Amino acid sequence: MAAENAQIEDGDIVAIWGCGPVGQFAIRSALLMGAGRVIAIDEVPERLAMAEAGGAETIDFSKVDDVYDVLMELTPDRRGPDSCIDAVGCEAASHGGADAVIDKIKTATFLATDRVHVLRQAIMCCRMGGTISIPGVYVGMGDKIPLGALMNKGLTIKTGQTHVQAYTKPLLRMIEEGKVDPSFVITHPASLEDAPEMYKKFRDKKDGVIKVVLRPAN
């Protein structure tokens, strides 16, 4: 759904912020839908490696001065990606830009609920007339969103959590036909008893955890 919302056309350049499970499937979905290039943005090494294995070019945002400048260099005529997918949402990292630090302070002091650094960056990076898809979860209020750039660039924004009932059958059919194998994203199968520990590792990005699958003990 994130890729469909991005309104991808054949040969498009798609930038995806966040290489967790949602971002990983967005990468592969974008390529299946005809994207010419996918550029994935994250800082966690194992996530970036998985993104590259799925066919994406990658940017480690912790190792560049400005993601905007890098994306402009990677796209023809410095126009920016045709579509941008925000697979991060309200808990964006509290570094990578001055506004990200400010977001962290505001949420910590209850002056805001959402850290919207990635959404701001996507708006600024997307080419004129492009599309921003937001599968990343937002829960309340964010501020300093560049509405002027959004409007004057003529961007389309499409959002929402996955409409599960609408997508279950067609996606299951693709798995059965061998077009996709979602098991690639599972890094840590575990028992139900391990759930607290595994959720903590996922939260803290420890031990290479990207996706946990819990199987109740027999």
N, C-alpha and C positions, 0 to 999 in steps of 0.2 A: 504494500500500500504506500509506503514511503516513496518508493521508486515511481509508482504510478502517479502519485501526487506531484512528483517533480516534472511531469509532462516532458519526458525525455524523447527526443527525436534522434534518428539515426545519425551517428557521428558526433553527437553532443559531448561536451566536456562537463563532467559532473564532479563537484567537490562535496565531500562528505566529512562532516565534523563528528568525531567519536567513532572509535573502532571496537566498541563492545559488541555484544551479540546483535543488537539492532543494526549498528553500523556495518557489521560483517555481512549480514544478509542484504542490506541495502546496496553494498558494493556489488555483490553477485547478481542481484536483481537488476541493477542499472545496466550491467554488461549484457545480461540476457535480453534486456529491452532495447539494445542497440547503441548504448553509449560508446563513443569512440575511445574515450579515456575517462578513468575515474581517479580522482586524487583524494586520498584519505588523510585526515589530520588527527593526530593523537600524540601522546608522549610516552605511552607504555610500550616497551620494546616487543613484548610477546604479541600485543595487539597489532602493532605495526607489521610484524613479521607475518601474521595471519592475513592481514590485509594485502600484503604483497603476494602471498601465495594465492590469493583469490583474484589477482590480476590488476590490483590498484598500484598507482604510484603513491608514494607516501611523503608526508611532511611531519617531522617531529617538531611540534611548536615550541618545545622547550629549548631547541637548538637554533632557532632563527630569530632575527630581530622583530620581524613583522610578517605574519602569515599573508596579509594583504599583498605586500610587495612580492612575496614568493609566488603567489597565485597569478599576479599580473605578469610575472616573467614566464610563467608556464603556459600562458594562453595567448593566442594570436592577437597581435595589435594591442596587447595589454588590456584586453576588454573584459577579462574575468570569465569565470565559468558560466555555462549556459543555465545550469541548475545547481542549486545548493541544497544539501540535506543536513538539517540540524538533528543529529541523533544523540545529542548530549542532554539538552533540557536544562532544568532549573538548578542543577548541581554542578555547573561548569567549574573547572579548576580555578583556584583563587590566585593564579599567576598567569603569565602570558600576555599581560597588558595592564596598564594603569587602571582601566575600568574594571578589570577582573578583581583587582585588589580592593577597589572601592565597593564592588558588589559584596565581597566577603565581609567587609566591615559592616555594611548596611544590614546584611542578613543576620550577622552575629549580634547586632544591637537592635534588632526588630524594627528597623526602618524600611525593610523590604523583605519579601519572602523568597524571591527567585533571583538567581545569578544569571543574567541574560547576556553575558559576554559573547557567547557563540552566536546568538541571534543577531546582535549588533554587527559582528564581524561578517556574517553571511550576507546581511543587507548591503554592507559596504563593498563586499567582494563580487557579488553577483553582477553579471553584465546587464546593461540596460535592456528592459523587456524580458528579463529572465524570470525564473520561477524558484521560490524557496519552499521546500517541503519540511514540515516540522513534526517528526514522529517522537522527538525527545519530549519528555513530560514536563509541563509547566503547571504550577499549582496555585499561583496567586498573583502577586503584583511585582512587576519589574519596572525599572525606570531608565531614563536616558536612551530610549529606543529611537534611532534616527528616522523618524517618520518622514522628514523632508526628503531624505535620500530614497526611502521606500517609494514615496509617491512620485517624485520627479524622475526616477529611473523607470517608472512604469512596471514595477515588479508585481508578480502574482504570488500570494502566499496561500498554501493549502496545508491544513493541520489535521491532527486527530490521532487517537490511538486506533490500532488496527480493528477494522470491522470483522471480527473473527468469523461470524457465521457466513459472511459473504465470501471469505477467502479460503476457508477450510477445504472445501471440496476441490477447487481448482489447484490448490497447492498440493494436496494429497495426490491428485492425478499426476502432477509433475514429478513427484517423488516416485510413484509407481512406474512411470515411464522412463525413469533414470535420468531425467533432465536436471535434477538437483539432488544433492545428498546432504541434508542438514546436519548429519552427525559430525561433520568436520569441526563444528563450533564447540563440541563437548570436550572440555579439557579435564574435568574432574567428576567422574561418576562416584557417587558416595551413598552410604546408607542413610536412612532417615535420622538415625541417631547422631549423625555427623553434621546435621543441618546448622546448628548454632556456630560451630567452628568454621564451616565452609562459607556461611554468609559473612562472617567477620573477615575471612581471607578475601572474599570478593570485594567487600567494601573497602578494604585497605589495599587492594591490588597486590596481594602477596602470593607467593608460590605459583606464579604464572596462571592464576585462575581467570578464565574468561567466561566459561559457562559450566555451571554445576547441574548435574542430573541426579536427583535423589531417588533411590530405589529402596522401598521398605524391605526389611529383612524377611526372609521366608519363614 
